[in-house]
Amino acid sequence: MSEGTMQRRAQREQPERAKRLTRVLVCAAAVPVMLVATGCSSDSGSDDGGSGGEKAASASASASPSPTVQAAAYRTLPEACGVLSKKTLKELAPKAKSGKEGSSDDVASRASCSWSSLDNNGVKGSQFRWLNVSLLRFESDTTRGPGDELAQEYYDKQVREIRATPGAKGLSAQPLTGTGDVATAVRYDLKKKEGTFKQQTVVARVENVVVTLDYNGAGLAGDKTPDADALMADAKKAAKEAVLSVTRANGPGAASGSPSAPASGRPAATASEAPSASASGKS
Protein backbone atom coordinates (compact mmCIF):
# COMPACT_ATOMS: atom_id res chain seq x y z
CA MET A 1 0.00 0.00 0.00
CA SER A 2 1.40 3.31 -1.04
CA GLU A 3 2.00 6.10 1.39
CA GLY A 4 -0.72 8.23 -0.21
CA THR A 5 -3.28 5.45 0.09
CA MET A 6 -2.51 4.93 3.81
CA GLN A 7 -2.79 8.63 4.48
CA ARG A 8 -6.21 8.85 2.84
CA ARG A 9 -7.43 5.79 4.84
CA ALA A 10 -6.27 7.31 8.09
CA GLN A 11 -8.11 10.52 7.25
CA ARG A 12 -11.33 8.58 6.61
CA GLU A 13 -11.07 6.56 9.91
CA GLN A 14 -10.33 9.58 12.09
CA PRO A 15 -13.89 11.05 11.98
CA GLU A 16 -15.35 7.60 12.65
CA ARG A 17 -13.21 7.14 15.78
CA ALA A 18 -14.17 10.61 16.95
CA LYS A 19 -17.88 9.80 16.62
CA ARG A 20 -17.48 6.50 18.54
CA LEU A 21 -15.51 8.27 21.33
CA THR A 22 -18.20 10.88 21.66
CA ARG A 23 -20.88 8.23 22.03
CA VAL A 24 -18.85 6.42 24.74
CA LEU A 25 -18.31 9.60 26.74
CA VAL A 26 -21.98 10.50 26.60
CA CYS A 27 -23.01 7.07 27.85
CA ALA A 28 -20.36 7.11 30.52
CA ALA A 29 -21.61 10.45 31.72
CA ALA A 30 -25.19 9.25 31.80
CA VAL A 31 -24.46 6.24 34.02
CA PRO A 32 -23.50 8.20 37.20
CA VAL A 33 -26.55 10.40 36.76
CA MET A 34 -28.81 7.36 36.75
CA LEU A 35 -27.01 5.84 39.72
CA VAL A 36 -27.27 9.06 41.65
CA ALA A 37 -30.96 9.36 40.85
CA THR A 38 -31.56 5.77 41.85
CA GLY A 39 -29.57 6.21 45.04
CA CYS A 40 -31.46 9.36 46.03
CA SER A 41 -34.73 7.64 45.41
CA SER A 42 -33.70 4.74 47.63
CA ASP A 43 -32.41 7.00 50.42
CA SER A 44 -35.54 9.10 50.33
CA GLY A 45 -37.69 6.05 50.80
CA SER A 46 -35.58 4.89 53.73
CA ASP A 47 -35.79 8.28 55.44
CA ASP A 48 -39.54 8.43 54.98
CA GLY A 49 -39.86 5.03 56.59
CA GLY A 50 -37.74 6.02 59.59
CA SER A 51 -39.50 9.34 60.02
CA GLY A 52 -42.87 7.66 59.82
CA GLY A 53 -41.90 5.23 62.56
CA GLU A 54 -40.74 8.03 64.82
CA LYS A 55 -43.92 10.00 64.17
CA ALA A 56 -46.03 6.96 64.96
CA ALA A 57 -44.19 6.44 68.24
CA SER A 58 -44.58 10.11 69.09
CA ALA A 59 -48.28 10.02 68.26
CA SER A 60 -48.71 6.94 70.43
CA ALA A 61 -46.98 8.66 73.35
CA SER A 62 -49.04 11.82 73.00
CA ALA A 63 -52.22 9.78 72.83
CA SER A 64 -51.72 8.63 76.43
CA PRO A 65 -54.44 10.22 78.61
CA SER A 66 -53.29 13.13 80.78
CA PRO A 67 -53.99 12.86 84.52
CA THR A 68 -57.38 14.22 85.53
CA VAL A 69 -59.08 14.81 88.84
CA GLN A 70 -62.56 15.85 89.88
CA ALA A 71 -62.81 19.62 89.69
CA ALA A 72 -63.34 21.44 92.98
CA ALA A 73 -67.01 22.26 93.57
CA TYR A 74 -66.56 25.78 94.91
CA ARG A 75 -64.56 28.32 92.94
CA THR A 76 -64.78 31.38 95.16
CA LEU A 77 -65.40 32.65 98.68
CA PRO A 78 -67.87 35.22 99.97
CA GLU A 79 -66.61 38.44 101.47
CA ALA A 80 -65.43 37.38 104.91
CA CYS A 81 -66.86 40.39 106.74
CA GLY A 82 -70.23 39.75 105.12
CA VAL A 83 -70.77 36.08 105.95
CA LEU A 84 -72.79 36.92 109.08
CA SER A 85 -76.01 38.90 109.21
CA LYS A 86 -76.28 42.17 111.11
CA LYS A 87 -78.68 40.47 113.50
CA THR A 88 -76.16 37.73 114.32
CA LEU A 89 -73.35 40.22 114.77
CA LYS A 90 -75.54 42.30 117.08
CA GLU A 91 -76.15 39.25 119.25
CA LEU A 92 -72.57 37.97 119.34
CA ALA A 93 -70.58 41.21 119.29
CA PRO A 94 -73.01 43.99 120.26
CA LYS A 95 -70.40 46.70 120.69
CA ALA A 96 -68.42 45.95 117.53
CA LYS A 97 -68.64 48.86 115.09
CA SER A 98 -67.33 46.94 112.08
CA GLY A 99 -65.38 43.86 111.14
CA LYS A 100 -61.63 43.89 110.64
CA GLU A 101 -60.71 42.08 107.44
CA GLY A 102 -57.61 39.90 107.56
CA SER A 103 -54.81 40.35 105.06
CA SER A 104 -54.87 38.04 102.03
CA ASP A 105 -53.22 38.04 98.61
CA ASP A 106 -56.11 36.04 97.15
CA VAL A 107 -59.53 36.63 98.74
CA ALA A 108 -61.07 33.96 96.48
CA SER A 109 -58.91 31.36 98.21
CA ARG A 110 -58.40 32.58 101.76
CA ALA A 111 -60.12 35.26 103.79
CA SER A 112 -60.94 36.19 107.37
CA CYS A 113 -62.72 38.82 109.42
CA SER A 114 -62.84 39.56 113.15
CA TRP A 115 -65.03 41.60 115.45
CA SER A 116 -64.17 42.89 118.94
CA SER A 117 -66.82 43.96 121.42
CA LEU A 118 -66.27 45.53 124.82
CA ASP A 119 -69.33 46.41 126.87
CA ASN A 120 -67.92 48.63 129.59
CA ASN A 121 -70.10 48.78 132.71
CA GLY A 122 -67.81 51.04 134.70
CA VAL A 123 -67.20 49.91 138.27
CA LYS A 124 -69.31 46.83 137.61
CA GLY A 125 -66.76 45.55 135.13
CA SER A 126 -66.95 44.82 131.42
CA GLN A 127 -68.10 42.09 129.12
CA PHE A 128 -65.67 41.23 126.34
CA ARG A 129 -66.45 39.26 123.17
CA TRP A 130 -64.21 38.36 120.26
CA LEU A 131 -65.49 36.74 117.07
CA ASN A 132 -63.42 35.57 114.11
CA VAL A 133 -64.33 33.75 110.90
CA SER A 134 -61.66 32.22 108.66
CA LEU A 135 -62.37 30.78 105.21
CA LEU A 136 -59.98 28.59 103.25
CA ARG A 137 -60.68 27.13 99.80
CA PHE A 138 -58.73 24.31 98.14
CA GLU A 139 -58.42 23.65 94.41
CA SER A 140 -58.13 20.16 92.95
CA ASP A 141 -54.60 19.17 91.96
CA THR A 142 -53.43 16.27 89.77
CA THR A 143 -50.58 15.55 92.18
CA ARG A 144 -52.18 16.18 95.56
CA GLY A 145 -55.76 15.12 94.87
CA PRO A 146 -59.32 16.51 94.74
CA GLY A 147 -60.09 19.78 96.47
CA ASP A 148 -62.59 18.29 98.91
CA GLU A 149 -60.04 15.71 100.07
CA LEU A 150 -57.41 18.39 100.58
CA ALA A 151 -59.96 20.39 102.54
CA GLN A 152 -60.75 17.35 104.68
CA GLU A 153 -57.07 16.90 105.47
CA TYR A 154 -56.84 20.51 106.61
CA TYR A 155 -60.09 20.19 108.58
CA ASP A 156 -58.66 17.21 110.48
CA LYS A 157 -55.44 19.13 111.13
CA GLN A 158 -57.36 22.13 112.45
CA VAL A 159 -59.37 20.03 114.88
CA ARG A 160 -56.22 18.29 116.15
CA GLU A 161 -54.42 21.59 116.71
CA ILE A 162 -57.36 23.15 118.55
CA ARG A 163 -57.69 20.12 120.80
CA ALA A 164 -53.99 20.48 121.61
CA THR A 165 -54.23 24.18 122.59
CA PRO A 166 -51.64 24.90 125.31
CA GLY A 167 -53.19 25.85 128.64
CA ALA A 168 -56.72 24.75 127.69
CA LYS A 169 -58.81 23.69 130.68
CA GLY A 170 -61.88 21.47 130.63
CA LEU A 171 -61.61 20.90 126.89
CA SER A 172 -64.35 18.96 125.14
CA ALA A 173 -65.08 18.29 121.46
CA GLN A 174 -68.21 16.99 119.79
CA PRO A 175 -69.36 16.40 116.22
CA LEU A 176 -71.83 18.90 114.86
CA THR A 177 -74.56 18.01 112.36
CA GLY A 178 -76.37 20.28 109.95
CA THR A 179 -73.33 22.47 109.34
CA GLY A 180 -71.63 21.64 106.06
CA ASP A 181 -70.45 18.14 105.20
CA VAL A 182 -68.69 17.64 108.51
CA ALA A 183 -68.17 19.85 111.57
CA THR A 184 -66.70 19.72 115.06
CA ALA A 185 -67.38 22.03 118.00
CA VAL A 186 -64.61 22.47 120.59
CA ARG A 187 -64.86 24.34 123.87
CA TYR A 188 -62.46 25.06 126.72
CA ASP A 189 -61.42 27.68 129.26
CA LEU A 190 -58.28 29.72 128.92
CA LYS A 191 -57.02 31.71 131.88
CA LYS A 192 -55.28 35.02 131.25
CA LYS A 193 -54.24 37.90 133.47
CA GLU A 194 -57.39 39.78 132.42
CA GLY A 195 -59.67 36.91 133.44
CA THR A 196 -60.98 33.53 132.32
CA PHE A 197 -61.90 33.36 128.66
CA LYS A 198 -64.55 30.92 127.52
CA GLN A 199 -63.42 29.72 124.11
CA GLN A 200 -65.75 28.18 121.54
CA THR A 201 -64.46 27.03 118.15
CA VAL A 202 -66.42 25.42 115.33
CA VAL A 203 -64.55 23.92 112.39
CA ALA A 204 -66.66 22.92 109.40
CA ARG A 205 -65.98 21.65 105.90
CA VAL A 206 -68.37 22.19 103.02
CA GLU A 207 -67.08 20.67 99.77
CA ASN A 208 -63.58 22.11 99.21
CA VAL A 209 -63.88 24.96 101.75
CA VAL A 210 -63.03 24.93 105.45
CA VAL A 211 -64.75 27.42 107.75
CA THR A 212 -63.25 28.05 111.19
CA LEU A 213 -65.27 30.19 113.60
CA ASP A 214 -63.79 31.32 116.91
CA TYR A 215 -65.91 32.94 119.58
CA ASN A 216 -64.77 33.74 123.07
CA GLY A 217 -66.04 35.81 125.95
CA ALA A 218 -64.86 36.98 129.34
CA GLY A 219 -66.05 39.05 132.26
CA LEU A 220 -63.36 41.64 132.94
CA ALA A 221 -62.66 43.90 135.91
CA GLY A 222 -64.79 41.80 138.23
CA ASP A 223 -67.75 41.25 135.92
CA LYS A 224 -69.26 37.77 135.85
CA THR A 225 -67.91 35.10 133.54
CA PRO A 226 -70.24 34.49 130.59
CA ASP A 227 -72.15 31.23 130.33
CA ALA A 228 -70.23 28.77 128.15
CA ASP A 229 -73.38 26.98 126.96
CA ALA A 230 -74.87 30.24 125.70
CA LEU A 231 -71.63 31.14 123.94
CA MET A 232 -71.47 27.74 122.25
CA ALA A 233 -75.06 27.99 121.06
CA ASP A 234 -74.24 31.35 119.48
CA ALA A 235 -71.04 29.98 117.92
CA LYS A 236 -72.89 27.05 116.34
CA LYS A 237 -75.53 29.35 114.92
CA ALA A 238 -72.92 31.69 113.44
CA ALA A 239 -70.88 28.83 111.97
CA LYS A 240 -73.94 27.43 110.20
CA GLU A 241 -74.67 30.88 108.79
CA ALA A 242 -71.09 31.24 107.54
CA VAL A 243 -71.23 27.86 105.80
CA LEU A 244 -74.47 28.82 104.06
CA SER A 245 -72.83 32.04 102.88
CA VAL A 246 -70.07 30.01 101.23
CA THR A 247 -72.62 27.83 99.45
CA ARG A 248 -74.66 30.80 98.26
CA ALA A 249 -71.57 32.60 96.97
CA ASN A 250 -70.98 29.76 94.52
CA GLY A 251 -74.52 29.66 93.16
CA PRO A 252 -77.01 26.81 92.75
CA GLY A 253 -75.59 23.52 91.51
CA ALA A 254 -72.00 24.47 92.30
CA ALA A 255 -71.55 21.44 94.52
CA SER A 256 -71.95 19.08 91.56
CA GLY A 257 -68.51 19.94 90.19
CA SER A 258 -67.24 18.94 86.74
CA PRO A 259 -66.38 15.25 86.39
CA SER A 260 -62.92 14.37 85.13
CA ALA A 261 -61.96 18.00 84.68
CA PRO A 262 -58.21 18.63 84.29
CA ALA A 263 -56.72 19.94 87.50
CA SER A 264 -55.10 23.32 87.70
CA GLY A 265 -51.85 21.79 88.91
CA ARG A 266 -51.78 24.19 91.85
CA PRO A 267 -53.96 24.28 94.92
CA ALA A 268 -55.65 27.51 95.85
CA ALA A 269 -54.27 27.24 99.34
CA THR A 270 -52.23 24.97 101.52
CA ALA A 271 -52.54 24.25 105.20
CA SER A 272 -49.26 26.03 105.94
CA GLU A 273 -50.60 29.20 104.30
CA ALA A 274 -53.94 29.13 106.05
CA PRO A 275 -54.80 31.31 109.03
CA SER A 276 -54.91 29.13 112.13
CA ALA A 277 -57.75 29.28 114.61
CA SER A 278 -57.09 31.71 117.42
CA ALA A 279 -57.84 30.86 121.01
CA SER A 280 -56.79 34.18 122.43
CA GLY A 281 -59.02 36.97 123.62
CA LYS A 282 -57.79 39.70 121.31
CA SER A 283 -59.24 43.16 121.54
Secondary structure, 3 states (H helix, E strand, C coil): CCHHHHHHHHHHHHHHHHHHHHHHHHHHHHHHHHHHHHHHHHHHHHHHHHHHHHHHHHHHHHCCCCCCCCCCCCCCCCCHHHCCCHHHHHHHCCCCCCCEECCCCCCCCEEEEEEEEEEECHHHCEEEEEEEEEEEECCCECCCECHHHHHHHHHHHHHHHHHCCCCCEEEEEEECCCCCCEEEEEEEEEEECCEEEEEEEEEEEECCEEEEEEEEEEEECCCCCCCHHHHHHHHHHHHHHHHHHHHHHCCCCHHHCCCCCCCCCCCCCCHHHCCCCCCCCCC
